[in-house]
Amino acid sequence: NETFRRNGIEPLPSQANFVFADIGRNATEFQKQMASRNILIRGSFDHHPNYSRVSMGKLEDLEVFDRVFTEVYNS
């Protein structure tokens, strides 16, 4: 949640082990950019092309995700 919020994105409330948010751009294209940096996230969903889903993992993985997401999102 904090990664999204630091980048001006408000994720949907969740009680699950993932975060779902409108990232304001095509989620499948963003997924490809993240994958090129070895970060695997879900692409867009039907009828929600700008929404991305990110599963939670180990703290070390989340730290890498935070750094890469911020770099890709702001590039």
N, C-alpha and C positions, 0 to 999 in steps of 0.2 A: 504494500500500500504506500509506503513512504517514498519509494522510487517514483511511482506515478505522481504523487502529490508534489514532490520537489520539482517535477517537470510541468506543473500546472494541470494535471489530469486528475479528475476525481473518480476513483473506481466505484463500482457498484458495491453496496453492502454485501458481505459474504460470510457465511458460517462454514465454508468449505476450505479445502487446502489449495485454493487457487484464487487469483484476482482476475476480474473481468472489467474491462474499461474501454470507453470510446477514446481512442488515441488521436482522433482528429485527422486521420489519413488512412489510406488503404492498408488494412491489416496484413493482407497477403504480401504486398510489396515490402512492408516493414519486416515481416517474418523472413523474407529472403535476405534482406540486409543484415538482420541479426544472425541468420544461419551462416552467412559469409564470415562472420566473426565467431563461429562455433557456439552460438547461443540458440537453442531450439525452443521456440514458442509456437503457439497455435496461430494460424492465419485467420482470415475472416470467416464469419458464419453466414449462412443464408440470411438475407434480409438485414444483416448488420455488418456491412463491409468495412466499417471503421473500428469494429470492436476486436480486441485482442484478449486472449486468455493466457495467463501465466501461472503455472503450478509452482507451489512452494517446494523448496528442497533444503539441502544442507546450508548452513550459514555461509560456508565458503563459496558455495555456488551462487547464493543470493548476492554476495558482495561483488562477484564478477558480473552478474546480471545487472546490478545497479550501475556499475561503471560503464559497461557496454551499452545498456539501454540509453543512458544519458548522452553518451557520445553519439550514437546513431540518431537518436531523436532530435538532437540539437544541431546535427550536421546539415 
